[in-house]
């Protein structure tokens, strides 16, 4: 399938899209059929905006991107505090930065707690277990009480757990604190994505999700760089620095994060766009909006500062529905197949590199080990700027224009093929470079290639599953987050014994071979039969609360 003939499968894609559209009546879910339909480049926008100034889609670019930056900061710190030197975008970034920041301090942790190298690896795994469990707890609550209060609550837990990790006297206490660090930052993984969906249109999704993924991936890599230098003070100071960053995050959430959960379906019947025609181009709509006070319903910025009541104007899930919907998502093969293959044949090798880097470069100080993560960071940044979100959106727009204005989720899969190849090559080169004792720059080139592929692949899979089920985006991203973090939890338990038995060359060559020869055929199959699989599976019986009125 060549790019120019991206619609070699146009007939099948179009047939699948039409079958899905018959089961996905957006007119019913988004207002009335006699209202003005908002279009972008000849393609209907999703979500449909309202004329309400309180609608997050209508907020200023500055306001939306400020909130996006906070969400990214959360994700970045999800992984930042691990022992190698750092852990993951600002909320996304914190979550990952928390997990990896301590990597350069592995030796100190071994001495402090009297544990083996494998046991130190487990301190990277246990936060991932908290990250995997957290979305099943937080997701439904965020659909009931809103995004903002969940972010704040999670950050408070993560801050307290980080203080506990810094003062832990034994290995058991340290591991317990690490679990709750992961649990506290886990809203960044699912609620963060939902927040992006609240504020941005589908045609912007590739770029915004790319930035969200960048925060997760870069935080995982920035953490060790920072942690390596904090290790000059002590291993505990890695945690104290992470605690300070969580405190800053909490202040940003309290001061600058507005509620984004919005009763869209309800408000489309109250304050619809009306331009005097059946359709209107998004770029040509006037900037004037209706009077928000016309509708007596508290929403977004009009809600109480710390909202502990269900957001009005929508039907809410039960608190346990996120778990039930996680199980029910196994009925939808494109999500299950795509996420399983990405997580367990591709992504989890990130943890192989991160946890084995101190052993591979044992001759270097923790500070130099932290700096060796720069190759991974540069590959991630390069990929996002040139090869991920914007490129994905451009490919989809171009193919949609050739496909009678119909966007098909499988158009996102084009990124998978070069991404898997880059990751595979990077893994193989790095393993060989360690056993052959090549110059460190060879390893940096390998890291660059591997990380570029991971970033492209992560953007591809998140965009693909959300485009496949946009009205159930919270559920499919919860599914993705649980499995992604389970893969990160499992990997550190087997990678050290595997490397000991087979050496770096064959361990990482095997990972590269599996990445390419499993991922590419499976995603090629999804590319071809995905529309039929989605049509056969039908639509889930639930939707996000913003599309579900009372």
N, C-alpha and C positions, 0 to 999 in steps of 0.2 A: 504494500500500500504506500504509494508515494504521496508526498505532501501536496503536490499540485493536483493530484487526484484524490484529495482527502475525502471526496464524496464518491469514490468508487463504490462505497457502500451506501451511497445516498438513498437509494431506493429502500434498502433494508432499514437504514436509520430513520428515514421519513415515515416508513410504515410503522416502525416501533414508536416513534414520537406521536404519530396520530393515534395509535392505540392507547398510549398513555394519556394523551390530552383528553380522550373521551372519558377517561376515568378520573381526570383531574380538572374539574370545572372551576377555573379560577373566577369566572363571573359569579358563581355561587359563593365562593369563599371570599371574594374581594368586591363587595358592593353589588350594584345592580347592573344588568346588561345595558340599560339605557344611559349610563353615565359615560363621560368622556374617558376613553382609554388612552393612557399615556404611553407613548412609544419612544424608542431610542434607536436611531438609524434603521427605522422600518421594522423593528422588533419590539414586541410588547415588553414593557419593563416588569420586573418582579423584584420586590413587592410594588404594588400600585400605590403612589403617594396620595395623600389627602391635601385639602386646602388648609389644614390646621397648622398654625405656627409651632405648636407643641409636638408635632410629629417629628421624630428624630431624623427622618429622611429630609426634612425641610430645615434642619439646623444649619448654621454656617459651617463652612469647611473648617474653620479654626476650631470651633467647638467639637466637631466630630473627630478631628484628628488629635485633639488634646486627649479625648477619652480613649481613642485608639492607642495613643502613646502610653497611657496608664495601663491599659490592658496588656500591652506588650511588655511593660516593665514587670508586671505580675508574672507573666509566663517566663520571662528571663530569669527570675529568681526562684522559679520552681526547681531549678537544678543547681543553683549557684553554690550551695554550701558544702559540697562534698569534699572529701579529703584530698583530692589531687591539687587543689588549688582554686577551684571555683565551681559553681553549679549552673538555670536556663532563662525574653523581651521584656517590657518592664514588669507587668505582672507575669507574663509568660516567661520573661527573661529571669525574673527573680526565682521562679519555680524551678527552672533548670539550673540556674547558677547555684542555688542552694544545694543541689544534689552533687555537683562536681567540684565545688571550690576546694574541698579538702583533699583532692587527689594527690597533690604534691606532698601532703603531710602523711602519706601512708606509713612511712618508716616510723614517724613519731607515734602514730596510733598503735602500731604493732608493739612498740616498747611500752607505751603508757598502759595498755590493757593486757599485755602479754598474750597476744593472739597471732595467728598465722596470716600469711598474705591472702589466702582465700577468705579468711574471716574478715579481713579489712575490705576485700571486694564486696562482701555482703553489706557493708555500711553504705555502699552505693546502691545496692539492690533494694534495701528496705524502704527508702523514701519512694521508690517507684511503686511499691505495693500500696503505700498510702495514696499515691497519685492515681492508682488503678481503682481503688475502693472509693475514693472521694467523689468522683462524678456520679456514682450511683446514689450517693446521699444528697449532694448539693443540687443536682440538675432540676429535679421537680420543685424543690424549694425556691429556686430562682425563677421558675415559671409561675409560682404562687405569689411570693412576696417581692419579686423584682430582683434585678441584677445587683444593684448597689449594696443592699444590706448583706447579701451573700459574700460579695467581695470583701466588705469590711469585716464580717465575722471570720472569714477564712484567714485574713491577714492577722487578726488578733491571735488566732490559734497558732499560726506559723511563727509569730513573734515570740509567744510564750514558749513554744517548743524549741526555738533556736536558743533562747536563754538557757533552757534546760540542758540542751546538748553541750553548750559551752561549759556548764558546771557539772556535767555528769561525772560521777566518781568510779563507775564500773561500766563494763561493756554492755550489760543488759539495759542499764538506764540510758546509755548513749543510743542504743538501737531503738528504744521506745520513743525517745525524743525525735530521732530521725524519721520514724514512721509518721508522727504527728506533724512534722515539717511538711512532708509530702501531702498529707491529708489537708493541711491548712491552705496550701497553695493550689490544690487541685481545681478550684473553680476557674482558674486561668485557662485550663484546658478545654472546658466545655462552655461555661458561662461567658468566657471571653469571646469565643466564636459566636455565641448567640448575640452578644452585644454588637459585634461587627455586623451581623445580619440585620439587627434592628436599625442600623444607621446608614447602610450602604446598599445600593442596588445590585442585582445579580450580575450586570455587566461590569461592575467594579470588583466582583468577588475574588477573581483570581489574584489581582494585585493586593487586596487587603488581606486575604487569607495567606498570601505569600509573605507579607510583613509579619503577620501573626506567627507563622511557622518560623520565619527568620528569628523572631524573638525567642522561641523555644530552642531552636538549634544553636543560635549564637550564645545564649546564656549558658548552655551546657559547655561551651568552649571558652567563654570569657572567664568563667569561674576558676578553672585551673590556673589561668594566667595571674589573676589577682591573688588566689590562694597561695601560689608559690612564694610570693613576696611577703604575704602575711605570715607565712611559716617562719620567717626570720624572727618574728616576735615569739609566737607559740602556735601550736595547733588550735588551741582554744580561741585565739584571736581571729581565726577564720570565722568562727561562729559569732563572735562579738561584732565583727564588721557586717556580717549578714544580718544580725539583729538591728543594727543601725539602719541598714538599707530597708528592712521591713518597716521600721518606724517611719522612715521617709515615705514609703509607699502608703502607709496608713494615713498620713497627713494629706497626701495627694488625693487619695480616695475620698476622704471626708470633705476636702475643700473644693475639688474640681470635677468629681465624677457625678454626673446627673443620672437619674434613672432612665433607662432606655426601653424597658418593656412597655409596649404601647398597644392598646386595644384596636388594632388596625381594622379588623373586619367591622367592628361596631362603628368606628369613626368614618369609615368609607360610606356608610349609610347616612351619616349626619353631616359631614363636611367633605363631600366628594369634590374632585376637580371638575370644574365646569367651564369649558372654553367655547361653548356654542357649537361644537361639532362632535362627531362620533369619536374622533381621535385627535391627539395633539402631540407634537414632538416635545420631549422633555426639555431640550435646549431652548425652545421658543416660549415656554410658559412664563408668564409674568412673575415678578418677584413678590407681588402683593398677595397676602394670604387673608383668610377669613378672620373674624374676631373669635379668639379662642373661648371667650366667655359665653358664646352662643350655646355651647353644649355644657351643661352643668354636670361635669364628670371630672374628678381629680385624676390627672395623668402626668406622667413624666415629671417635669420641673415643678408642677403644682402639688405633687404628693408631699406628705410630711417629710421633714429632713431625714429622720431615721424611721423608715416605714416598716412597721411590724404587722401590717394588715394586708390581706390579699389585694393585689392591684385590681381595681374595679373595671367593669366593662368587658369581661371575658370569662370563659369557663376554665377553671383551673384543674390541673391533674391532682390526684392524691399524692401525698408525700412518697409513697412507695411505688408510684407509677414508673419512675425512671428504671427501677429494677425490672419490673414486668415488661416494659417496652424494650429493655436491653435483651431480654430473652426472646421476645416476639420478633426482634430484628433479624434473628437467625432465619426467618422465613423469606428474607429478601436477598437472593443470591449475589447480586452485583455488589452489595455492601459487604457481605460475609467474605466472598472470594477476594475482592480487592483489598480489604483491610487485612485479612489473614496473610495473604501473600506479601503485602508490603511490610507488615510487622515481623513475620517469622521467617521470611526468606531474604530480607533486605535490611530493614531499619535496625534490627537488634545487633547487627555487627558494629554499630556505633559504640556500644558498650564494650565490645571486644577491644577496640582500639583504646578507648578511654581508660579502661581498667588495666590494660597490659602495657600502656606507655611507660609507667614508672619502672617496670621490670625490663623493658626493652632498652631504656636509656638510664640504667642504674648507675652508670659512671658519671652522670651529671647531677648537679645540685637540684633541690626542689625548685629553685627559681628558674633554672634553665629548662627543667622539665615543663614548667608552666608555660614558658615562652615557646616551646615546641608545639603548643596548640595553635599557634598563629597560622600555620598552614591550613588547618581545618577551618578556622575563622575566616580567613581570606577566601577560601573556596566557597563557603556559605554566602558571604557578602557578594562576591562576584556573580554567583548563580542567581541570587535574588534580583540584582540590578539588571542583568542581561538575559537571563534564561528561564525565569520562573513565572511570577505572577502576571506581569504585563505581557510577556510573550504568550502565556496561556490565554489571556483575554483576547489578544490580537488574533490568535489562531482560531478561537471559537467564533469571533465576529466575522472573520473572513469566510470560514466554512458555513456559517449560518446564512450569510448573504447568498451563497451558492445553493443553499438548501431551502429556498423560498422563505427566508426569514425565520426558519425553525432552528432553535438551538437544541442540540442533542448532547447529553452528558458525555457520551463516548468521545466527543471532540476533545475533551480534556486529556485523553489517554496518550495523545501524540507525544507528550513530554516524557512518558515512561521509558521509551526505548533508548534515547541517548542518555537518560539519567541512569538507568541500570548499567549501561556499558561503562560510564565514567566511574561509578562506584566499584564495579568489579575490577576494573584496571587498577584503581587506587589500592584496593585491598591486596591484590597480588603483588604489586610493586613494593608495598610497604613490608610485607612479610619477607620477601627476598632480601630487601635492603638491610633488615636487621640481622639475619643469619649470615649474610655476606659482608656485614660490617661496612656498608657503603657510607659515603659522606652523608651527614645529616640532611643536606639539602634534597637528597633523593627522597627521603622520607617526607619532607615538606611538600614536594611535588605530588607524591602519592596521596598525602592528606588533602591537598587542594582538590584533586580529582574526585576523591571519595566524597568529600563534603559537598562539592558542587552537585553531584548526583543525588545525594540524600536530600538536599534542599529542593531540587526539582521534583523528586519523587514525592516528598511530603506535600508540596503544593498541589501536585497532580492528584493524589488520592483524596485529600480533603475537599478539593474543588469538585472532584468527580462524584463523591458520595452525596455532597450537599446539593449539587445540580440534579442528581438522580431523584432525591426526595426533599425538595426545598421546603415543603410544608411540615416536614418532620426533621428539620435540620438539627434540633437539639438532641433528638434520639440517636441519629446516625453518628453525630460527633461524639456523643457519650460512648457509643459502641467502639468507635475508633480509639478514643482516649483510654478506655479500659484495656483494650488489647495491646495498644502501643506500650503502655506502661507495664503491663504484665510481661511483655517481651523483654523490656528493660530490667524487670525484676528477675527473670529467669536466667538471662545470659551470664551474669557474674558468677553464678553457681557452677558453671561448667567450663568457662573459658580458660581459667588457670590450669586445671588438670589436662585439658585438651592440648594446650600449648606445651606443657611439660612433657607429654607423651610423644608429640609429633614435631615439635619445633615451630618456629615462627613461619617458615616458608610454607609448609604444607597445611598448617592450621589456617592461615589467611588466604592461601591459594584456593583451598576448599570453599571458604566463605565467598570468595569472588566468583568462583565457578557456579556455586549455588545461586548467587544473586542474579547472574545473567541468565543461566539456563533454566531457572524456574520462573523468575519474574517476567521475562520477555514473552515466552510462549503463553503464559496465563493471561497477561494483559492484552496480548494480541487476540486471544480467544474472546475476552470480554469486549474488546473493540468491535469484534464481528457479531457476537450474539447477545451483547448486553441489552439492546433494545427489546429483543424477544424475551429475554429473561425477565426484564422489568414488566413487560406487558403480561406475561404469564403469571407473575407473582401478584399483580394488582397493586392497589394503593393501601397503605396501612389504614386502620380504622380510626386513628387519632391524628391530630394536627397540633402544631405549636399553639399555645393559648392565644397568641395575638390574632390568629385566624379562626378562633372558636368563640362565638358569642353565646351569651346565656339564652 
